[in-house]
Amino acid sequence: MNRQKLQFDCDHSVIRIYNVELYEMKKLSIGLLVDKPSTNKYIYELIKWSKQQRNLNIDCLIIQKINKPKQNLFGKIINIVNKNGIACLIQRILIKILLKFETKLLYKYPKHKNHFSSYNIENEIDNKVEIVPEVSKKGYHYKFSEKDLNKIRLLNLDIILRCGSGILKDKILKCSKFGILSFHHGDNRINRGGPPGFWEVYYKLPSTGFIIQQLTEELDGGNVIFRGNITTQAFYSLNQALLNYKSYYYLKKMLIEISATHNLPNFEEKKPYYNVLYKDPSIPQILHYIFSLIKKKLTIIFLFKFLKKKYIWNVAFYPGTWKKLVMWKAKKIINPPGTFLADPFLVEFNEKNYVFVEEYNFTKKKGVISVYLIDCSTYRKLGIVLEENFHLSFPFVFKFENNYYLLPETAKNNDIRVYECINFPLEWKLKKILMKEVSSSDNMIFKYNNIWWLFCNIDTFCLDDHSSELSIFYSKNGPITDDWIPHKKNPVIVNSNLARNAGLIFDEKNIFRVSQLPKFMSYGNKFQINKILVLNSENYFEEPFCKVSPLFKKNLIGTHHISSNKKFTIFDYSELK
């Protein structure tokens, strides 16, 4: 048995899977249950990826052949009208028009422009079997003959991946060692049914969930093996595309883990489901959705191009600890002309309190790191401490061996780097690049139980998504190293409502990680303070302590950062001006 670092390539993005124990044993045998030999790009890339893996293999295509009478377009229209009425026909036409329009919108997003493309997989896998399901009158439930079930059993598969349509029940669920694994693109605790990724945009939810489940007899109520979510995107097809990227990434990671252990991960405990079963949107709902898209676009044009409005972040400080904070009493630091201030961090040095901030320049469209000196209700800008040819923000400062180090966000440069203080607080120089070829936001380093910990928000696929995952690395050799060990459960949090860092608070013997709480199409809505309960190389647990909303002043849009010591608390907030 040996422990290795693994990496695989997915859509030209390198994904590293760590801390997986590999056993010299039989390859994990996987079958794909599909509707036809042509499929979407995610399944196609899954097959390509599987061929590069040492401990697993997609052995067979199981093709569900639906016997439908051939009809021309006119015949199909008549059949729909006769079966479901004219309203159903109009509904389907509107959905097709909507998808055609959104397909064009996707071309503005290079990684997603092929979301609706079809790929032939017939020549990618040699072994193929055809089965013919008996379809229920409503066309949802699939049932299979004993002859077809035996075809599948003879394949001796470990896992069947459901990549096709139909609600599967009865004996087919037991035709492989670990049953049938499937996605549900939606949070099955609040959203069952479909279409995937639509209703979250329609209802303007801040996040869109997904699960990987072992299918059972219950619709969207299988045994949940993995749960995650993403920040809800601006429109339906983009939301669906990002869902697929993320969920297939975690499916690959799960398959590697199953191939190593030859066991399924533990199932999530089941809870009652009390919401409606979501279905295809009605004609009024489709029209409402289209109107909302148009309204959203016109609002953006009116506010930001016609009225020249901008999102302005501000920083304010309060003379007291964070638990005693009264936000409306805080003193605002006036933004320098043509800039805004955000992401403040407090540092006490020689009994004086300094605030390191992101200073964003609207003209240059990038941030630098500045520092202010605060005292009671007064403040003074000391100057710019760090500027690069790329954007800087989130200036996390930590102390190591009697010196100070600065860990700014350098995601635009695709690295994580640390700067050493030469002359506090204004002079800093690059000390070390901790990680290369990684887009990571809002990084924090601290010492706990004689181990150094690095918390970061990595954009796994370079999709400009730094909010969905929290990853942890640790070092026993100090923080100025490139030998950071990934946490066994990385990412330790897969939840866009919780993952993104927003500060770190040390309070007596406790450590609190602050996280951002998003709002639909709004960055930095509010923040949550979470008490860290368990932090070691095996596990990470935290519990929410409190939430903070920007209600202390009229017309505020959000707040997304806080820092505190024994004398001061400082935070940021945003307005539309």
ZIPEVEN-V569195 format. One record per pair of residues at least 24 apart in sequence whose ideal C-beta (glycine too) atoms are under 8 Angstrom apart, sorted by the first residue. I is the first residue (numbers start at 1). GAP is how many residues later the second one is. Records with the same first field share a line. If there is no record, write none. Layout:
# ZIPEVEN-V569195
I->GAP + GAP
This chain:
# ZIPEVEN-V569195
6->250
8->41 + 44 + 45 + 244
9->40 + 43
10->35 + 39 + 238 + 239 + 242 + 451
11->34 + 100 + 234 + 450
13->447 + 448 + 449
14->423
15->234 + 237 + 238 + 445
16->470
17->236 + 239
18->468 + 470 + 472
19->467 + 468 + 469 + 471
20->236 + 237 + 240
21->239 + 240
22->32 + 33 + 238
23->32 + 237 + 238 + 239
25->30 + 237
27->27 + 28 + 29 + 30 + 232
28->27 + 28 + 29 + 130 + 131 + 227 + 230 + 231 + 234
29->27 + 28 + 30 + 126 + 127 + 128 + 129 + 130
30->26 + 27 + 28 + 29 + 127 + 128 + 129 + 130 + 131 + 225
31->27 + 28 + 29 + 30 + 31 + 121 + 124 + 126 + 128 + 129 + 130 + 145
32->26 + 28 + 29 + 30 + 93 + 128 + 129 + 131
33->29 + 31 + 127 + 128 + 129 + 130 + 131 + 147
34->27 + 28 + 29 + 30 + 87 + 129 + 130
35->28 + 29 + 31 + 129 + 130
36->27
37->24 + 26 + 83 + 84 + 85 + 91
38->80 + 81 + 82 + 83 + 84
39->79 + 80 + 82 + 124
40->75 + 76 + 77 + 78 + 79 + 204
41->73 + 74 + 76 + 78
42->202 + 203 + 206
43->76 + 78 + 120
44->75 + 77 + 80
45->203
46->202 + 205 + 206
47->74 + 77 + 78
48->76
49->203
53->202 + 203 + 206
55->201 + 204 + 205
56->199 + 200 + 202 + 203
58->67
59->66 + 68 + 96 + 98
60->65 + 67 + 68 + 69 + 95 + 97
61->60 + 61 + 64 + 66 + 67 + 68
62->66 + 67 + 69 + 90 + 93 + 98
63->65 + 66 + 67 + 68
64->67 + 68 + 69 + 78 + 100 + 101 + 102
65->65 + 66 + 67
66->66 + 67 + 69
67->65
87->196
90->193
91->189 + 190 + 191 + 192 + 195
94->189 + 192 + 193
95->185 + 186 + 191
98->138 + 188 + 191 + 192
99->138
102->133 + 134 + 135 + 136
103->134
105->130 + 132 + 133
106->131 + 132 + 135
109->129 + 132
111->130 + 134 + 350 + 351 + 352
112->125 + 126 + 129 + 130
115->122 + 125 + 126 + 129
116->121
127->28
129->26
133->33
135->31
140->26 + 27
141->25 + 26 + 28
142->24 + 25 + 26 + 27
143->26 + 27
144->26 + 27 + 28
146->25
149->26
152->24
158->100 + 104
159->96 + 99
161->90
162->53
167->52
168->47
169->48
170->47
173->42 + 43 + 44
178->36 + 80 + 86
179->35 + 36
180->34 + 35
181->31 + 32 + 33 + 34 + 44 + 70
182->30 + 31 + 32 + 33 + 40
183->27 + 28 + 29 + 30 + 64 + 68
184->26 + 27 + 29 + 36 + 38
185->25 + 55 + 58 + 59 + 62
186->24 + 34 + 92
187->24 + 40 + 42
188->25 + 32 + 33 + 36 + 85
189->82 + 84
190->85
191->84 + 87
192->27 + 28 + 29 + 81 + 83 + 85 + 86
193->26 + 27 + 84 + 85 + 86
194->84 + 85 + 86
195->41 + 45 + 85 + 86
196->44 + 47
197->39 + 40 + 42 + 43 + 46
198->38 + 41 + 42 + 83 + 91
199->79
200->32 + 39
201->31 + 32 + 33 + 34 + 35 + 38 + 88
202->34 + 79 + 83 + 86 + 87 + 90
204->28 + 316 + 317
205->27 + 315
206->25 + 26 + 290 + 291 + 311 + 312 + 313 + 314 + 319
207->24 + 25 + 288 + 289 + 290 + 311
208->24 + 25 + 31 + 35
210->33 + 36 + 37
212->35 + 38 + 39 + 42
214->50 + 53
219->58
221->49 + 52
223->44 + 45
224->43 + 44 + 46
225->29 + 39 + 40 + 42 + 43
226->24 + 28 + 39
227->41 + 267
228->240 + 266 + 267
229->239 + 265 + 266 + 267 + 268
230->235 + 238 + 266
231->234 + 236 + 237 + 265 + 287
232->288 + 289
234->62 + 287
235->58
236->53
242->221 + 223
245->216 + 218
246->214 + 215 + 222
249->211 + 212
250->244
296->225
303->273
309->267 + 268
310->52 + 266 + 267
311->246 + 263 + 264 + 265
312->28 + 262 + 263 + 264 + 265
313->27 + 28 + 29 + 47 + 259 + 260 + 261
314->26 + 27 + 258 + 259 + 260 + 261
315->26 + 27 + 29 + 40 + 42 + 255 + 256 + 257
316->254 + 255 + 256 + 257
317->27 + 38 + 57 + 62 + 251 + 252 + 253
318->250 + 251 + 252
319->57 + 58 + 248 + 249
320->247 + 248 + 249
321->186 + 243 + 244 + 245 + 248
322->183 + 185 + 207 + 240 + 242 + 247
323->184
324->245
325->239 + 244 + 246
327->221 + 225 + 244
328->224 + 225
330->239 + 241
331->46 + 48
333->24 + 39 + 46
336->45
338->24 + 25
341->29 + 231
342->51 + 218 + 219 + 230
343->50 + 51 + 52 + 66 + 218 + 229
344->217 + 219 + 226 + 227 + 228
345->50 + 51 + 52 + 158 + 218 + 225
346->217 + 218 + 219 + 222 + 223 + 224
347->50 + 57 + 78
348->217 + 219
349->55 + 75 + 76
353->212 + 214 + 215
354->28 + 71
355->24 + 215
356->29 + 39 + 41 + 50 + 69
357->38
358->34 + 35 + 36 + 37
359->25
360->33
366->24 + 25 + 26 + 46
367->24 + 25 + 26
368->24
369->26 + 37 + 39
371->54 + 55
374->194 + 196
382->43 + 44
383->43
385->40 + 41 + 42 + 43
386->33 + 42
388->25
394->47 + 48 + 49 + 107
396->47 + 48 + 49 + 108
398->47 + 48 + 81
400->78 + 79 + 80
401->77
405->26 + 40 + 74 + 75
407->36 + 37 + 38
409->31 + 32 + 33 + 34
411->28 + 29 + 30 + 48 + 55
414->24 + 25
416->24 + 27 + 38 + 40
418->27 + 61 + 62
431->49
432->48 + 49 + 50
433->49
434->47 + 48 + 50
435->47 + 49
439->27
440->26
441->25 + 59 + 60
442->24 + 58 + 59 + 60
443->58
444->57 + 60
445->34
446->58 + 60 + 65
447->32
448->63 + 87
449->86 + 87
450->26
451->24 + 25 + 86
452->24 + 26 + 27
453->82
454->25 + 30
455->46 + 49 + 58
456->45
457->42 + 43 + 44
458->33
466->34
467->29 + 32 + 33 + 49 + 51
468->26 + 27 + 28 + 31
469->24 + 25 + 30
470->28 + 29 + 30 + 31 + 45
472->63 + 68
474->63
485->52
487->50 + 53
488->49 + 50 + 51
489->49 + 50 + 51
492->48
493->47
498->30 + 32
502->25 + 58 + 59 + 60
503->24 + 58 + 59 + 60
504->59
505->24 + 57 + 58 + 59
511->24
512->33
513->29
514->47 + 48
516->44
517->30
519->39
522->35 + 36
523->35 + 37
524->33 + 34 + 35 + 36 + 37 + 50
525->25 + 32 + 33 + 34 + 35
526->24 + 32 + 33 + 34
527->32 + 33 + 34 + 35
529->33
550->24
